[in-house]
């Protein structure tokens, strides 16, 4: 059962939506939330800041980074103050912390003592990121030891979750998470698998056998096609709004999440998706 959620915050629009999803989940799971703001040392110590110093009102000088650190820490304090106010308003137990380092690494380090990481698809440096998944979010889903919920720009309470199941170990872990979530949230669960030979595929019978032990309303469908596009097409066609998927199995589904096709998934799926190792 999920009792500790780590919310990565940076003050961006996506971060605000990530907090909405976090609070929505925390209330339903009666979980505690930790709000984390990371001072990015890569930007802090790199030449980039010196290049933009004039544009933000600073004259370049030797201790520029220390001054900029003060500015960023002050920003972090303000973001975390707003976070605590939001938690108090929703009667959600919380704590907060500021750390410094490589942002994705710091989030993954703090994730060791959490059950779930929630992060927006894009961040405060959205306009500088290449691709449709922010560099921090991409780093977190590659390195996080715990499940990661990637949230979109706009909040929508999930109503039609979908599990992509391929029989792999991480897909089985995603199925466990899907069962726990849908049972706790009182939602139906659609299960889909992609196969070249649906008549011989055993994935759905495995899923049905496993989910029968939960009090979950579930539907099952085996579809043909290339996993690269079939899951996306099914998700969109059936108006699903949350995807559960395993994160490390060497399949085309996961390749498009963690490899060269990351942008493809994030462009196609407008809702949140949970990646589970």
ChimeraX commands (.cxc) that place a marker at each C-alpha (Angstrom):
marker #1 position 0.00,0.00,0.00 radius 0.5
marker #1 position 1.31,3.42,-0.91 radius 0.5
marker #1 position 2.02,5.57,2.16 radius 0.5
marker #1 position 4.86,7.89,1.13 radius 0.5
marker #1 position 4.82,10.06,-1.99 radius 0.5
marker #1 position 7.71,12.22,-3.20 radius 0.5
marker #1 position 6.63,15.23,-5.26 radius 0.5
marker #1 position 9.35,16.92,-7.32 radius 0.5
marker #1 position 8.58,20.65,-7.51 radius 0.5
marker #1 position 10.12,23.51,-9.48 radius 0.5
marker #1 position 7.39,26.13,-9.70 radius 0.5
marker #1 position 6.48,25.40,-13.31 radius 0.5
marker #1 position 2.99,24.83,-14.69 radius 0.5
marker #1 position 3.71,21.12,-15.05 radius 0.5
marker #1 position 4.96,21.02,-11.46 radius 0.5
marker #1 position 1.71,22.58,-10.23 radius 0.5
marker #1 position -0.25,19.88,-12.03 radius 0.5
marker #1 position 2.04,17.20,-10.57 radius 0.5
marker #1 position 1.15,18.54,-7.12 radius 0.5
marker #1 position -2.57,18.28,-7.95 radius 0.5
marker #1 position -2.13,14.62,-8.86 radius 0.5
marker #1 position -0.04,14.10,-5.73 radius 0.5
marker #1 position -2.67,15.55,-3.42 radius 0.5
marker #1 position -5.45,13.65,-5.20 radius 0.5
marker #1 position -3.60,10.38,-4.63 radius 0.5
marker #1 position -2.45,11.23,-1.09 radius 0.5
marker #1 position -6.01,11.82,0.09 radius 0.5
marker #1 position -7.24,8.53,-1.32 radius 0.5
marker #1 position -4.31,6.46,-0.09 radius 0.5
marker #1 position -4.00,8.40,3.18 radius 0.5
marker #1 position -0.36,8.91,2.28 radius 0.5
marker #1 position 2.20,11.44,3.48 radius 0.5
marker #1 position 3.78,13.74,0.90 radius 0.5
marker #1 position 7.33,15.06,0.77 radius 0.5
marker #1 position 7.82,18.13,-1.40 radius 0.5
marker #1 position 11.32,18.35,-2.89 radius 0.5
marker #1 position 12.98,21.33,-4.55 radius 0.5
marker #1 position 16.48,20.83,-5.98 radius 0.5
marker #1 position 18.99,23.62,-6.65 radius 0.5
marker #1 position 20.52,22.48,-9.93 radius 0.5
marker #1 position 24.33,22.57,-9.61 radius 0.5
marker #1 position 24.76,21.84,-13.30 radius 0.5
marker #1 position 23.19,25.19,-14.17 radius 0.5
marker #1 position 24.63,26.86,-11.11 radius 0.5
marker #1 position 28.24,26.03,-11.85 radius 0.5
marker #1 position 28.12,26.05,-15.63 radius 0.5
marker #1 position 28.98,28.88,-18.02 radius 0.5
marker #1 position 25.32,29.19,-19.00 radius 0.5
marker #1 position 24.55,31.42,-16.02 radius 0.5
marker #1 position 27.41,33.74,-16.81 radius 0.5
marker #1 position 26.11,34.08,-20.33 radius 0.5
marker #1 position 22.68,35.20,-19.11 radius 0.5
marker #1 position 23.86,37.28,-16.15 radius 0.5
marker #1 position 23.15,40.60,-17.83 radius 0.5
marker #1 position 19.66,39.54,-18.87 radius 0.5
marker #1 position 18.62,38.88,-15.25 radius 0.5
marker #1 position 20.17,41.97,-13.76 radius 0.5
marker #1 position 23.48,40.67,-12.40 radius 0.5
marker #1 position 26.94,41.87,-13.34 radius 0.5
marker #1 position 29.33,38.95,-13.85 radius 0.5
marker #1 position 31.75,38.58,-10.93 radius 0.5
marker #1 position 33.73,35.88,-9.19 radius 0.5
marker #1 position 31.14,34.79,-6.66 radius 0.5
marker #1 position 28.24,34.79,-9.11 radius 0.5
marker #1 position 27.32,31.19,-8.31 radius 0.5
marker #1 position 26.98,31.86,-4.59 radius 0.5
marker #1 position 24.66,34.81,-5.30 radius 0.5
marker #1 position 22.66,32.76,-7.74 radius 0.5
marker #1 position 22.41,29.95,-5.20 radius 0.5
marker #1 position 20.82,32.39,-2.75 radius 0.5
marker #1 position 18.29,33.41,-5.41 radius 0.5
marker #1 position 17.42,29.79,-6.23 radius 0.5
marker #1 position 17.17,28.75,-2.58 radius 0.5
marker #1 position 14.86,31.69,-1.93 radius 0.5
marker #1 position 12.74,30.56,-4.87 radius 0.5
marker #1 position 12.71,27.05,-3.45 radius 0.5
marker #1 position 11.55,28.32,-0.06 radius 0.5
marker #1 position 8.64,30.13,-1.71 radius 0.5
marker #1 position 7.67,27.06,-3.76 radius 0.5
marker #1 position 7.74,24.83,-0.68 radius 0.5
marker #1 position 5.75,27.34,1.36 radius 0.5
marker #1 position 3.04,27.19,-1.31 radius 0.5
marker #1 position 3.30,23.40,-1.29 radius 0.5
marker #1 position 2.72,23.25,2.47 radius 0.5
marker #1 position -0.27,25.60,2.18 radius 0.5
marker #1 position -1.79,23.36,-0.49 radius 0.5
marker #1 position -1.29,20.28,1.68 radius 0.5
marker #1 position -2.83,21.96,4.70 radius 0.5
marker #1 position -5.83,23.03,2.63 radius 0.5
marker #1 position -6.40,19.41,1.58 radius 0.5
marker #1 position -5.60,18.04,5.08 radius 0.5
marker #1 position -2.68,16.03,3.72 radius 0.5
marker #1 position 0.27,15.25,5.99 radius 0.5
marker #1 position 3.49,16.64,4.51 radius 0.5
marker #1 position 7.10,17.62,4.95 radius 0.5
marker #1 position 9.46,19.47,2.63 radius 0.5
marker #1 position 13.13,19.76,1.84 radius 0.5
marker #1 position 15.60,21.60,-0.36 radius 0.5
marker #1 position 18.68,19.87,-1.70 radius 0.5
marker #1 position 21.32,20.71,-4.28 radius 0.5
marker #1 position 22.91,18.58,-6.96 radius 0.5
marker #1 position 22.06,17.09,-10.32 radius 0.5
marker #1 position 18.28,17.34,-10.23 radius 0.5
marker #1 position 17.36,13.87,-11.54 radius 0.5
marker #1 position 19.98,12.24,-9.31 radius 0.5
marker #1 position 18.74,14.06,-6.21 radius 0.5
marker #1 position 15.14,13.07,-6.90 radius 0.5
marker #1 position 16.12,9.42,-7.38 radius 0.5
marker #1 position 18.22,9.46,-4.22 radius 0.5
marker #1 position 15.30,10.77,-2.15 radius 0.5
marker #1 position 13.02,8.23,-3.85 radius 0.5
marker #1 position 14.71,5.44,-1.92 radius 0.5
marker #1 position 12.50,6.22,1.09 radius 0.5
marker #1 position 9.28,6.80,-0.87 radius 0.5
marker #1 position 6.70,4.53,-2.46 radius 0.5
marker #1 position 6.05,6.76,-5.46 radius 0.5
marker #1 position 7.68,9.68,-7.28 radius 0.5
marker #1 position 5.44,12.23,-8.98 radius 0.5
marker #1 position 6.97,14.62,-11.50 radius 0.5
marker #1 position 5.67,16.81,-14.31 radius 0.5
marker #1 position 6.45,15.84,-17.88 radius 0.5
marker #1 position 8.25,19.14,-18.39 radius 0.5
marker #1 position 9.91,21.54,-15.96 radius 0.5
marker #1 position 10.84,25.15,-15.33 radius 0.5
marker #1 position 13.38,25.04,-18.18 radius 0.5
marker #1 position 10.81,23.72,-20.64 radius 0.5
marker #1 position 11.81,26.05,-23.44 radius 0.5
marker #1 position 15.43,24.89,-23.22 radius 0.5
marker #1 position 14.65,21.16,-23.28 radius 0.5
marker #1 position 14.84,19.28,-26.54 radius 0.5
marker #1 position 12.09,16.79,-27.21 radius 0.5
marker #1 position 8.71,16.41,-25.59 radius 0.5
marker #1 position 9.84,14.83,-22.33 radius 0.5
marker #1 position 11.88,17.12,-20.09 radius 0.5
marker #1 position 15.48,16.13,-19.43 radius 0.5
marker #1 position 14.84,15.82,-15.68 radius 0.5
marker #1 position 11.74,13.64,-16.11 radius 0.5
marker #1 position 13.63,11.48,-18.59 radius 0.5
marker #1 position 16.50,11.06,-16.16 radius 0.5
marker #1 position 14.17,10.17,-13.31 radius 0.5
marker #1 position 12.31,7.43,-15.19 radius 0.5
marker #1 position 15.64,5.89,-16.22 radius 0.5
marker #1 position 17.18,5.91,-12.73 radius 0.5
marker #1 position 14.41,5.90,-10.13 radius 0.5
marker #1 position 14.36,2.85,-7.84 radius 0.5
marker #1 position 10.64,3.37,-7.23 radius 0.5
marker #1 position 7.58,3.77,-9.48 radius 0.5
marker #1 position 7.34,7.14,-11.24 radius 0.5
marker #1 position 4.12,8.92,-12.17 radius 0.5
marker #1 position 4.69,11.33,-15.07 radius 0.5
marker #1 position 1.94,13.93,-15.20 radius 0.5
marker #1 position 0.72,16.11,-18.09 radius 0.5
marker #1 position 0.18,19.87,-18.21 radius 0.5
marker #1 position -3.45,19.75,-17.10 radius 0.5
marker #1 position -4.95,17.79,-14.19 radius 0.5
marker #1 position -7.80,15.37,-14.76 radius 0.5
marker #1 position -8.87,12.86,-12.13 radius 0.5
marker #1 position -8.34,9.42,-13.74 radius 0.5
marker #1 position -11.47,7.46,-14.54 radius 0.5
marker #1 position -10.37,4.90,-17.17 radius 0.5
marker #1 position -6.93,3.44,-16.37 radius 0.5
marker #1 position -5.21,1.04,-18.76 radius 0.5
marker #1 position -2.60,-1.63,-18.02 radius 0.5
marker #1 position -0.22,-2.63,-20.83 radius 0.5
marker #1 position 0.79,-6.18,-19.94 radius 0.5
marker #1 position 3.36,-8.27,-21.80 radius 0.5
marker #1 position 4.19,-10.99,-19.28 radius 0.5
marker #1 position 7.59,-9.57,-18.32 radius 0.5
marker #1 position 8.68,-9.21,-14.66 radius 0.5
marker #1 position 8.33,-5.44,-14.68 radius 0.5
marker #1 position 4.99,-5.70,-16.44 radius 0.5
marker #1 position 3.90,-8.00,-13.60 radius 0.5
marker #1 position 4.99,-5.34,-11.11 radius 0.5
marker #1 position 2.98,-2.78,-13.05 radius 0.5
marker #1 position -0.03,-5.10,-12.85 radius 0.5
marker #1 position 0.35,-5.28,-9.08 radius 0.5
marker #1 position 0.44,-1.47,-8.89 radius 0.5
marker #1 position -2.58,-1.23,-11.20 radius 0.5
marker #1 position -4.53,-3.65,-9.00 radius 0.5
marker #1 position -3.68,-1.77,-5.80 radius 0.5
marker #1 position -4.47,1.62,-7.33 radius 0.5
marker #1 position -7.75,0.70,-8.99 radius 0.5
marker #1 position -8.96,-1.12,-5.87 radius 0.5
marker #1 position -8.12,1.85,-3.65 radius 0.5
marker #1 position -9.55,4.38,-6.10 radius 0.5
marker #1 position -12.66,2.38,-6.96 radius 0.5
marker #1 position -11.91,2.43,-10.68 radius 0.5
marker #1 position -12.33,-0.19,-13.42 radius 0.5
marker #1 position -9.17,-1.50,-15.09 radius 0.5
marker #1 position -8.69,-2.30,-18.75 radius 0.5
marker #1 position -5.89,-4.76,-19.55 radius 0.5
marker #1 position -4.41,-4.95,-23.02 radius 0.5
marker #1 position -1.65,-7.07,-24.50 radius 0.5
marker #1 position -0.18,-6.95,-27.99 radius 0.5
marker #1 position 0.44,-10.22,-29.78 radius 0.5
marker #1 position 1.18,-11.45,-33.28 radius 0.5
marker #1 position -0.81,-14.60,-32.50 radius 0.5
marker #1 position -3.73,-13.80,-30.16 radius 0.5
marker #1 position -4.97,-17.41,-30.19 radius 0.5
marker #1 position -1.71,-18.65,-28.67 radius 0.5
marker #1 position -1.04,-15.74,-26.32 radius 0.5
marker #1 position -1.31,-16.53,-22.58 radius 0.5
marker #1 position -0.72,-13.06,-21.17 radius 0.5
marker #1 position -4.39,-12.21,-20.69 radius 0.5
marker #1 position -5.17,-15.47,-18.92 radius 0.5
marker #1 position -2.26,-14.78,-16.57 radius 0.5
marker #1 position -3.55,-11.28,-15.90 radius 0.5
marker #1 position -7.09,-12.49,-15.38 radius 0.5
marker #1 position -5.93,-15.15,-12.92 radius 0.5
marker #1 position -3.89,-12.62,-10.95 radius 0.5
marker #1 position -6.53,-9.87,-10.86 radius 0.5
marker #1 position -9.26,-12.31,-9.83 radius 0.5
marker #1 position -7.81,-12.15,-6.30 radius 0.5
marker #1 position -8.58,-8.42,-6.17 radius 0.5
marker #1 position -12.00,-6.85,-5.96 radius 0.5
marker #1 position -11.41,-5.02,-9.24 radius 0.5
marker #1 position -13.71,-4.64,-12.23 radius 0.5
marker #1 position -11.47,-5.60,-15.13 radius 0.5
marker #1 position -11.76,-6.07,-18.88 radius 0.5
marker #1 position -9.25,-7.81,-21.11 radius 0.5
marker #1 position -8.31,-7.50,-24.75 radius 0.5
marker #1 position -5.55,-8.91,-26.93 radius 0.5
marker #1 position -4.73,-6.79,-29.97 radius 0.5
marker #1 position -2.51,-7.34,-32.97 radius 0.5
marker #1 position 0.06,-4.94,-34.34 radius 0.5
marker #1 position 3.33,-3.31,-33.52 radius 0.5
marker #1 position 3.57,-2.49,-29.79 radius 0.5
marker #1 position 5.25,0.73,-30.86 radius 0.5
marker #1 position 1.89,2.11,-32.01 radius 0.5
marker #1 position -0.77,-0.40,-30.92 radius 0.5
marker #1 position -0.81,0.68,-27.25 radius 0.5
marker #1 position -1.01,4.33,-28.24 radius 0.5
marker #1 position -3.86,3.69,-30.67 radius 0.5
marker #1 position -5.80,1.63,-28.13 radius 0.5
marker #1 position -5.27,4.21,-25.37 radius 0.5
marker #1 position -6.51,7.08,-27.50 radius 0.5
marker #1 position -9.36,5.21,-29.18 radius 0.5
marker #1 position -10.84,4.16,-25.84 radius 0.5
marker #1 position -10.31,7.51,-24.08 radius 0.5
marker #1 position -8.10,6.12,-21.33 radius 0.5
marker #1 position -6.58,8.64,-18.93 radius 0.5
marker #1 position -3.89,6.71,-17.04 radius 0.5
marker #1 position -1.41,4.11,-18.29 radius 0.5
marker #1 position 0.38,1.50,-16.15 radius 0.5
marker #1 position 3.48,0.04,-17.79 radius 0.5
marker #1 position 6.63,-1.83,-16.81 radius 0.5
marker #1 position 9.77,0.26,-17.20 radius 0.5
marker #1 position 12.76,-1.93,-17.87 radius 0.5
marker #1 position 11.81,-4.93,-19.95 radius 0.5
marker #1 position 13.56,-5.01,-23.31 radius 0.5
marker #1 position 10.45,-4.68,-25.43 radius 0.5
marker #1 position 9.37,-2.15,-28.01 radius 0.5
marker #1 position 6.82,-0.74,-25.55 radius 0.5
marker #1 position 9.50,0.09,-23.01 radius 0.5
marker #1 position 12.01,1.13,-25.65 radius 0.5
marker #1 position 9.72,3.97,-26.65 radius 0.5
marker #1 position 9.57,5.08,-23.01 radius 0.5
marker #1 position 13.22,4.75,-22.05 radius 0.5
marker #1 position 15.01,4.84,-25.39 radius 0.5
marker #1 position 15.02,6.76,-28.61 radius 0.5
marker #1 position 11.23,6.79,-28.91 radius 0.5
marker #1 position 10.48,8.57,-25.61 radius 0.5
marker #1 position 9.11,11.58,-27.46 radius 0.5
marker #1 position 6.70,9.36,-29.37 radius 0.5
marker #1 position 4.91,8.20,-26.22 radius 0.5
marker #1 position 4.81,11.59,-24.54 radius 0.5
marker #1 position 3.47,13.22,-27.67 radius 0.5
marker #1 position 0.75,10.60,-28.09 radius 0.5
marker #1 position -0.49,10.13,-24.54 radius 0.5
marker #1 position -2.07,13.24,-23.08 radius 0.5
marker #1 position -2.74,11.71,-19.68 radius 0.5
marker #1 position -0.43,10.55,-16.89 radius 0.5
marker #1 position 1.47,7.29,-16.99 radius 0.5
marker #1 position 2.99,5.20,-14.20 radius 0.5
marker #1 position 6.26,3.41,-14.93 radius 0.5
marker #1 position 7.10,0.53,-12.61 radius 0.5
marker #1 position 10.35,-1.43,-12.38 radius 0.5
marker link #1:1,2 radius 0.2
marker link #1:2,3 radius 0.2
marker link #1:3,4 radius 0.2
marker link #1:4,5 radius 0.2
marker link #1:5,6 radius 0.2
marker link #1:6,7 radius 0.2
marker link #1:7,8 radius 0.2
marker link #1:8,9 radius 0.2
marker link #1:9,10 radius 0.2
marker link #1:10,11 radius 0.2
marker link #1:11,12 radius 0.2
marker link #1:12,13 radius 0.2
marker link #1:13,14 radius 0.2
marker link #1:14,15 radius 0.2
marker link #1:15,16 radius 0.2
marker link #1:16,17 radius 0.2
marker link #1:17,18 radius 0.2
marker link #1:18,19 radius 0.2
marker link #1:19,20 radius 0.2
marker link #1:20,21 radius 0.2
marker link #1:21,22 radius 0.2
marker link #1:22,23 radius 0.2
marker link #1:23,24 radius 0.2
marker link #1:24,25 radius 0.2
marker link #1:25,26 radius 0.2
marker link #1:26,27 radius 0.2
marker link #1:27,28 radius 0.2
marker link #1:28,29 radius 0.2
marker link #1:29,30 radius 0.2
marker link #1:30,31 radius 0.2
marker link #1:31,32 radius 0.2
marker link #1:32,33 radius 0.2
marker link #1:33,34 radius 0.2
marker link #1:34,35 radius 0.2
marker link #1:35,36 radius 0.2
marker link #1:36,37 radius 0.2
marker link #1:37,38 radius 0.2
marker link #1:38,39 radius 0.2
marker link #1:39,40 radius 0.2
marker link #1:40,41 radius 0.2
marker link #1:41,42 radius 0.2
marker link #1:42,43 radius 0.2
marker link #1:43,44 radius 0.2
marker link #1:44,45 radius 0.2
marker link #1:45,46 radius 0.2
marker link #1:46,47 radius 0.2
marker link #1:47,48 radius 0.2
marker link #1:48,49 radius 0.2
marker link #1:49,50 radius 0.2
marker link #1:50,51 radius 0.2
marker link #1:51,52 radius 0.2
marker link #1:52,53 radius 0.2
marker link #1:53,54 radius 0.2
marker link #1:54,55 radius 0.2
marker link #1:55,56 radius 0.2
marker link #1:56,57 radius 0.2
marker link #1:57,58 radius 0.2
marker link #1:58,59 radius 0.2
marker link #1:59,60 radius 0.2
marker link #1:60,61 radius 0.2
marker link #1:61,62 radius 0.2
marker link #1:62,63 radius 0.2
marker link #1:63,64 radius 0.2
marker link #1:64,65 radius 0.2
marker link #1:65,66 radius 0.2
marker link #1:66,67 radius 0.2
marker link #1:67,68 radius 0.2
marker link #1:68,69 radius 0.2
marker link #1:69,70 radius 0.2
marker link #1:70,71 radius 0.2
marker link #1:71,72 radius 0.2
marker link #1:72,73 radius 0.2
marker link #1:73,74 radius 0.2
marker link #1:74,75 radius 0.2
marker link #1:75,76 radius 0.2
marker link #1:76,77 radius 0.2
marker link #1:77,78 radius 0.2
marker link #1:78,79 radius 0.2
marker link #1:79,80 radius 0.2
marker link #1:80,81 radius 0.2
marker link #1:81,82 radius 0.2
marker link #1:82,83 radius 0.2
marker link #1:83,84 radius 0.2
marker link #1:84,85 radius 0.2
marker link #1:85,86 radius 0.2
marker link #1:86,87 radius 0.2
marker link #1:87,88 radius 0.2
marker link #1:88,89 radius 0.2
marker link #1:89,90 radius 0.2
marker link #1:90,91 radius 0.2
marker link #1:91,92 radius 0.2
marker link #1:92,93 radius 0.2
marker link #1:93,94 radius 0.2
marker link #1:94,95 radius 0.2
marker link #1:95,96 radius 0.2
marker link #1:96,97 radius 0.2
marker link #1:97,98 radius 0.2
marker link #1:98,99 radius 0.2
marker link #1:99,100 radius 0.2
marker link #1:100,101 radius 0.2
marker link #1:101,102 radius 0.2
marker link #1:102,103 radius 0.2
marker link #1:103,104 radius 0.2
marker link #1:104,105 radius 0.2
marker link #1:105,106 radius 0.2
marker link #1:106,107 radius 0.2
marker link #1:107,108 radius 0.2
marker link #1:108,109 radius 0.2
marker link #1:109,110 radius 0.2
marker link #1:110,111 radius 0.2
marker link #1:111,112 radius 0.2
marker link #1:112,113 radius 0.2
marker link #1:113,114 radius 0.2
marker link #1:114,115 radius 0.2
marker link #1:115,116 radius 0.2
marker link #1:116,117 radius 0.2
marker link #1:117,118 radius 0.2
marker link #1:118,119 radius 0.2
marker link #1:119,120 radius 0.2
marker link #1:120,121 radius 0.2
marker link #1:121,122 radius 0.2
marker link #1:122,123 radius 0.2
marker link #1:123,124 radius 0.2
marker link #1:124,125 radius 0.2
marker link #1:125,126 radius 0.2
marker link #1:126,127 radius 0.2
marker link #1:127,128 radius 0.2
marker link #1:128,129 radius 0.2
marker link #1:129,130 radius 0.2
marker link #1:130,131 radius 0.2
marker link #1:131,132 radius 0.2
marker link #1:132,133 radius 0.2
marker link #1:133,134 radius 0.2
marker link #1:134,135 radius 0.2
marker link #1:135,136 radius 0.2
marker link #1:136,137 radius 0.2
marker link #1:137,138 radius 0.2
marker link #1:138,139 radius 0.2
marker link #1:139,140 radius 0.2
marker link #1:140,141 radius 0.2
marker link #1:141,142 radius 0.2
marker link #1:142,143 radius 0.2
marker link #1:143,144 radius 0.2
marker link #1:144,145 radius 0.2
marker link #1:145,146 radius 0.2
marker link #1:146,147 radius 0.2
marker link #1:147,148 radius 0.2
marker link #1:148,149 radius 0.2
marker link #1:149,150 radius 0.2
marker link #1:150,151 radius 0.2
marker link #1:151,152 radius 0.2
marker link #1:152,153 radius 0.2
marker link #1:153,154 radius 0.2
marker link #1:154,155 radius 0.2
marker link #1:155,156 radius 0.2
marker link #1:156,157 radius 0.2
marker link #1:157,158 radius 0.2
marker link #1:158,159 radius 0.2
marker link #1:159,160 radius 0.2
marker link #1:160,161 radius 0.2
marker link #1:161,162 radius 0.2
marker link #1:162,163 radius 0.2
marker link #1:163,164 radius 0.2
marker link #1:164,165 radius 0.2
marker link #1:165,166 radius 0.2
marker link #1:166,167 radius 0.2
marker link #1:167,168 radius 0.2
marker link #1:168,169 radius 0.2
marker link #1:169,170 radius 0.2
marker link #1:170,171 radius 0.2
marker link #1:171,172 radius 0.2
marker link #1:172,173 radius 0.2
marker link #1:173,174 radius 0.2
marker link #1:174,175 radius 0.2
marker link #1:175,176 radius 0.2
marker link #1:176,177 radius 0.2
marker link #1:177,178 radius 0.2
marker link #1:178,179 radius 0.2
marker link #1:179,180 radius 0.2
marker link #1:180,181 radius 0.2
marker link #1:181,182 radius 0.2
marker link #1:182,183 radius 0.2
marker link #1:183,184 radius 0.2
marker link #1:184,185 radius 0.2
marker link #1:185,186 radius 0.2
marker link #1:186,187 radius 0.2
marker link #1:187,188 radius 0.2
marker link #1:188,189 radius 0.2
marker link #1:189,190 radius 0.2
marker link #1:190,191 radius 0.2
marker link #1:191,192 radius 0.2
marker link #1:192,193 radius 0.2
marker link #1:193,194 radius 0.2
marker link #1:194,195 radius 0.2
marker link #1:195,196 radius 0.2
marker link #1:196,197 radius 0.2
marker link #1:197,198 radius 0.2
marker link #1:198,199 radius 0.2
marker link #1:199,200 radius 0.2
marker link #1:200,201 radius 0.2
marker link #1:201,202 radius 0.2
marker link #1:202,203 radius 0.2
marker link #1:203,204 radius 0.2
marker link #1:204,205 radius 0.2
marker link #1:205,206 radius 0.2
marker link #1:206,207 radius 0.2
marker link #1:207,208 radius 0.2
marker link #1:208,209 radius 0.2
marker link #1:209,210 radius 0.2
marker link #1:210,211 radius 0.2
marker link #1:211,212 radius 0.2
marker link #1:212,213 radius 0.2
marker link #1:213,214 radius 0.2
marker link #1:214,215 radius 0.2
marker link #1:215,216 radius 0.2
marker link #1:216,217 radius 0.2
marker link #1:217,218 radius 0.2
marker link #1:218,219 radius 0.2
marker link #1:219,220 radius 0.2
marker link #1:220,221 radius 0.2
marker link #1:221,222 radius 0.2
marker link #1:222,223 radius 0.2
marker link #1:223,224 radius 0.2
marker link #1:224,225 radius 0.2
marker link #1:225,226 radius 0.2
marker link #1:226,227 radius 0.2
marker link #1:227,228 radius 0.2
marker link #1:228,229 radius 0.2
marker link #1:229,230 radius 0.2
marker link #1:230,231 radius 0.2
marker link #1:231,232 radius 0.2
marker link #1:232,233 radius 0.2
marker link #1:233,234 radius 0.2
marker link #1:234,235 radius 0.2
marker link #1:235,236 radius 0.2
marker link #1:236,237 radius 0.2
marker link #1:237,238 radius 0.2
marker link #1:238,239 radius 0.2
marker link #1:239,240 radius 0.2
marker link #1:240,241 radius 0.2
marker link #1:241,242 radius 0.2
marker link #1:242,243 radius 0.2
marker link #1:243,244 radius 0.2
marker link #1:244,245 radius 0.2
marker link #1:245,246 radius 0.2
marker link #1:246,247 radius 0.2
marker link #1:247,248 radius 0.2
marker link #1:248,249 radius 0.2
marker link #1:249,250 radius 0.2
marker link #1:250,251 radius 0.2
marker link #1:251,252 radius 0.2
marker link #1:252,253 radius 0.2
marker link #1:253,254 radius 0.2
marker link #1:254,255 radius 0.2
marker link #1:255,256 radius 0.2
marker link #1:256,257 radius 0.2
marker link #1:257,258 radius 0.2
marker link #1:258,259 radius 0.2
marker link #1:259,260 radius 0.2
marker link #1:260,261 radius 0.2
marker link #1:261,262 radius 0.2
marker link #1:262,263 radius 0.2
marker link #1:263,264 radius 0.2
marker link #1:264,265 radius 0.2
marker link #1:265,266 radius 0.2
marker link #1:266,267 radius 0.2
marker link #1:267,268 radius 0.2
marker link #1:268,269 radius 0.2
marker link #1:269,270 radius 0.2
marker link #1:270,271 radius 0.2
marker link #1:271,272 radius 0.2
marker link #1:272,273 radius 0.2
marker link #1:273,274 radius 0.2
marker link #1:274,275 radius 0.2
marker link #1:275,276 radius 0.2
marker link #1:276,277 radius 0.2
view
